[in-house]
């Protein structure tokens, strides 16, 4: 996790929500809450959740679960652009 420490953005797999944590682990994925715990420990500025199971019609549900652990979360969407300013 050291390579992510203090990153501006962490884009992380969050295939499943709280109701399917065991399924996530069985399939070598993480839940949104797992991703948030990693972001918190790594002290990143923004967590972008990605790689959602088709069972979720609205990824915002997963983002809300992650925000219970780490406040700065957004759900990725196709063609999402995030500007990261170059440090001066």
Residue, then its C-alpha position, 0 to 999 in steps of 0.5 A: x500500500x506504500x505506493x498509494x500513500x498520499x496519492x491525489x487519486x486512487x482508482x479502485x475495484x469495488x465490484x460488490x457492496x456490503x451485502x456481497x462481501x464474501x462473494x467479492x473475496x471468493x472472486x478476488x474482488x473488493x467491496x466498496x467499503x474495502x476500497x474505502x478502508x484502503x483509501x483511508x489507510x493510504x491517506x489519499x485525497x480522492x477515491x474513485x470506485x470502478x469495476x462494478x458488478x452488473x447487479x448494481x444499476x446505480x453505482x451511487x449505492x456503492x459510493x454511499x457505502x464507501x463514504x461511511x468509511x472515507x468521505x471523498x468518494x466518487x463512482x466512475x462512469x464511462x468517459x469520466x475525466x478528472x483533472x489533477x492539477x500539476x503541483x507548482 
